[in-house]
Amino acid sequence: MPQTELCPGLSLRGFTPPLALADFRLIAFDMDSTLINIECVDEIADAAGRKAEVAAITEAAMRGEIADYKESLRQRVALLAGVPASALEAVYRERLRLNPGAEALVHACQRAGLKTLLVSGGFTYFTDRIRDRLGLDFTRSNVLEVVDGTLTGRLVDQPWGDICDGAEKRRMFLDTCARLGCEPRQAIAMGDGANDLPMMGEAGLSVAYHAKPRVREQAMLAIDTGGLDRLLEVVKAP
């Protein structure tokens, strides 16, 4: 089904607005280039003088041109070997910003009683800080290995698995719905890259935010201009 433009920069496919936030129980966000303005791995790589190399892999992965997301992330993280862990704080403090409308949308969802999930192919160093900053309920992401204050170029396995890829995003999304006692159709999923498509495909409302073409084409709602809170033009807050 083709998308139709509701108004400039806002396109719909497969449903008729308005919906109500009260119809949903959960909203799940991707982090990098969705809830925040950067791809954290690219900015860390800048400290090693390898941003262009890492960013090219990131772009291909997000466009869906690399089939194995896990391997693409291992390649990028390997290029971070030797970067001082202090570079993470510098990225967070100097480069990372919430995308426009992020706080307004999250707070509107919280007031409406929705639980919030941040599920990312990025790193816990950043997701934990965004979780605490916005008061999010659940997170899942990857752990960078640090030894003697330096990134080793490896990731740390976690109890749930090794890397949060598209399949893990989907599993965490569905597990969180089950934990809350709601159906996936009672959940919203927002993302921008190909690794978000598995969870977006399960959601009652999938939202592409300034997304790659493949993601935009498959989402039920595409926000192409403006902030994350443009979702509230379609899904009305109480």
C-alpha positions as CSV (number, residue, x, y, z in Angstrom):
1,M,0.0,0.0,0.0
2,P,1.5,3.4,-1.0
3,Q,2.0,6.2,1.5
4,T,-0.1,9.3,1.3
5,E,1.1,12.7,2.5
6,L,-1.0,13.9,5.4
7,C,0.7,17.3,5.4
8,P,4.3,18.4,4.5
9,G,6.8,16.0,5.9
10,L,4.3,13.5,7.3
11,S,3.2,10.5,5.3
12,L,0.8,7.7,6.2
13,R,0.3,4.1,5.0
14,G,-2.3,1.6,6.1
15,F,-4.3,3.6,8.7
16,T,-6.5,6.6,9.1
17,P,-5.7,9.2,11.8
18,P,-6.3,10.4,14.4
19,L,-5.3,7.7,16.9
20,A,-5.0,8.2,20.6
21,L,-2.0,7.6,22.8
22,A,-4.4,6.0,25.3
23,D,-4.8,3.2,22.7
24,F,-1.2,2.1,23.3
25,R,0.7,0.6,26.2
26,L,4.3,0.8,25.0
27,I,6.5,3.0,22.8
28,A,9.9,1.6,21.7
29,F,12.7,3.9,20.4
30,D,15.8,3.2,18.5
31,M,18.6,5.5,19.8
32,D,21.2,6.6,17.2
33,S,19.8,9.0,14.6
34,T,16.3,8.5,16.1
35,L,16.1,9.6,19.7
36,I,19.5,11.3,19.5
37,N,21.3,13.2,16.7
38,I,24.4,11.1,16.1
39,E,25.7,7.6,15.4
40,C,27.8,7.1,18.5
41,V,30.1,4.5,17.0
42,D,31.0,7.0,14.3
43,E,31.8,9.8,16.7
44,I,34.0,7.5,18.9
45,A,35.9,6.5,15.8
46,D,36.7,10.1,15.2
47,A,39.0,9.9,18.3
48,A,41.0,7.2,16.4
49,G,41.0,9.2,13.1
50,R,38.8,6.5,11.5
51,K,35.4,8.2,11.4
52,A,35.0,8.1,7.6
53,E,35.8,4.4,7.5
54,V,33.4,3.5,10.3
55,A,30.7,5.8,9.1
56,A,30.7,4.2,5.7
57,I,30.0,0.8,7.3
58,T,27.3,2.3,9.5
59,E,25.6,4.0,6.5
60,A,25.6,0.7,4.6
61,A,24.2,-1.3,7.5
62,M,21.4,1.3,8.2
63,R,20.4,1.2,4.5
64,G,20.1,-2.6,4.6
65,E,23.0,-3.1,2.2
66,I,24.9,-5.3,4.7
67,A,23.0,-8.5,5.6
68,D,24.9,-9.4,8.7
69,Y,24.5,-6.5,11.2
70,K,26.4,-8.3,13.9
71,E,29.5,-8.7,11.7
72,S,29.2,-5.1,10.6
73,L,29.2,-3.9,14.2
74,R,32.1,-6.2,15.1
75,Q,34.1,-4.6,12.3
76,R,33.3,-1.1,13.4
77,V,34.1,-1.8,17.1
78,A,37.4,-3.5,16.1
79,L,38.4,-0.2,14.6
80,L,37.9,1.5,18.0
81,A,40.7,-0.5,19.6
82,G,43.1,1.7,21.5
83,V,40.6,4.6,21.9
84,P,40.7,5.9,25.5
85,A,37.5,5.3,27.4
86,S,37.4,9.1,28.2
87,A,36.4,9.6,24.5
88,L,33.0,8.2,25.4
89,E,32.4,11.0,27.9
90,A,33.6,13.6,25.4
91,V,31.1,12.2,22.7
92,Y,28.3,12.3,25.2
93,R,29.1,15.8,26.5
94,E,30.2,17.5,23.4
95,R,28.4,15.9,20.5
96,L,25.3,14.0,21.6
97,R,22.0,15.8,21.7
98,L,18.4,14.7,21.9
99,N,16.7,15.1,18.6
100,P,14.1,17.8,18.4
101,G,10.8,16.9,20.0
102,A,12.3,13.9,21.9
103,E,11.6,15.1,25.4
104,A,8.1,16.4,24.5
105,L,7.1,13.1,22.9
106,V,8.5,10.9,25.7
107,H,6.9,13.0,28.4
108,A,3.5,13.0,26.5
109,C,3.7,9.2,26.3
110,Q,4.6,8.9,30.0
111,R,1.7,11.2,31.0
112,A,-0.6,9.0,28.9
113,G,0.5,5.9,30.8
114,L,2.7,4.3,28.2
115,K,5.9,2.4,29.2
116,T,9.1,3.3,27.3
117,L,11.7,1.1,25.8
118,L,15.1,2.1,24.3
119,V,16.5,-0.6,22.2
120,S,19.7,0.0,20.4
121,G,22.5,-1.4,18.3
122,G,24.6,1.1,20.1
123,F,26.2,1.0,23.5
124,T,25.2,1.0,27.1
125,Y,27.4,3.9,28.0
126,F,25.0,6.1,26.1
127,T,21.7,4.2,26.5
128,D,22.1,4.2,30.3
129,R,22.5,8.0,30.3
130,I,19.6,8.6,28.0
131,R,17.5,6.2,30.1
132,D,18.2,8.2,33.2
133,R,17.9,11.5,31.6
134,L,14.4,10.8,30.2
135,G,13.2,8.4,32.9
136,L,12.8,5.5,30.4
137,D,11.6,2.1,31.7
138,F,13.6,-0.5,29.7
139,T,16.8,-0.6,27.7
140,R,18.8,-3.0,25.6
141,S,22.1,-2.4,23.9
142,N,25.7,-3.5,23.6
143,V,28.6,-3.3,26.1
144,L,32.0,-2.0,24.9
145,E,34.9,-3.9,26.5
146,V,37.3,-1.5,28.4
147,V,40.6,-2.7,29.9
148,D,42.9,-0.3,31.7
149,G,40.9,2.7,30.6
150,T,41.1,1.8,26.9
151,L,38.7,0.3,24.4
152,T,39.8,-3.2,23.3
153,G,37.9,-3.3,20.1
154,R,35.6,-6.0,21.4
155,L,32.1,-6.3,22.9
156,V,31.1,-8.0,26.1
157,D,28.7,-10.9,26.0
158,Q,25.6,-10.4,28.1
159,P,23.1,-12.9,29.7
160,W,20.7,-12.4,26.8
161,G,23.3,-12.8,24.0
162,D,26.2,-11.1,22.2
163,I,24.9,-8.2,20.1
164,C,21.7,-6.3,19.9
165,D,20.9,-6.6,16.2
166,G,17.5,-6.5,14.4
167,A,16.5,-9.9,15.7
168,E,17.3,-9.0,19.2
169,K,15.5,-5.7,18.9
170,R,12.4,-7.6,17.8
171,R,12.8,-10.2,20.6
172,M,13.2,-7.5,23.3
173,F,10.2,-5.6,21.9
174,L,8.0,-8.7,22.0
175,D,9.3,-9.7,25.5
176,T,8.6,-6.2,26.8
177,C,5.0,-6.4,25.4
178,A,4.6,-9.8,27.1
179,R,6.0,-8.4,30.4
180,L,3.5,-5.6,30.3
181,G,0.6,-8.0,29.4
182,C,-0.1,-6.2,26.1
183,E,-0.3,-7.2,22.5
184,P,2.3,-5.9,20.0
185,R,-0.6,-4.1,18.3
186,Q,-0.8,-2.0,21.4
187,A,2.8,-0.8,20.9
188,I,4.5,1.9,18.8
189,A,8.0,1.4,17.4
190,M,10.1,4.2,16.1
191,G,13.4,3.9,14.1
192,D,15.4,5.0,11.1
193,G,17.6,2.1,10.0
194,A,17.2,-1.4,8.5
195,N,17.9,-3.1,11.8
196,D,14.8,-1.5,13.2
197,L,12.5,-3.1,10.7
198,P,12.1,-6.5,12.6
199,M,10.6,-4.7,15.6
200,M,8.7,-2.2,13.6
201,G,7.1,-5.0,11.7
202,E,5.6,-6.3,14.9
203,A,4.2,-3.0,16.2
204,G,0.7,-1.8,16.0
205,L,2.1,1.5,14.7
206,S,5.5,1.7,13.0
207,V,7.1,5.1,12.7
208,A,10.1,6.0,10.5
209,Y,12.0,9.1,11.7
210,H,14.1,10.8,9.0
211,A,14.7,7.3,7.9
212,K,16.6,5.4,5.3
213,P,14.5,4.8,2.1
214,R,13.8,1.1,2.8
215,V,12.5,1.9,6.3
216,R,10.5,4.9,5.2
217,E,8.8,2.7,2.5
218,Q,7.7,0.0,5.0
219,A,6.7,2.2,7.9
220,M,3.0,3.1,8.6
221,L,4.0,6.6,9.4
222,A,7.0,8.5,8.1
223,I,8.2,11.7,9.7
224,D,10.5,13.4,7.1
225,T,10.7,16.9,8.5
226,G,10.5,18.4,12.0
227,G,10.9,16.6,15.3
228,L,9.9,13.4,16.9
229,D,6.9,15.1,18.5
230,R,5.2,15.3,15.1
231,L,3.9,11.8,16.0
232,L,1.5,13.7,18.3
233,E,-0.1,15.3,15.2
234,V,-1.3,11.7,14.4
235,V,-1.5,10.0,17.7
236,K,-3.3,12.5,20.0
237,A,-2.3,12.9,23.6
238,P,-5.0,13.2,26.3
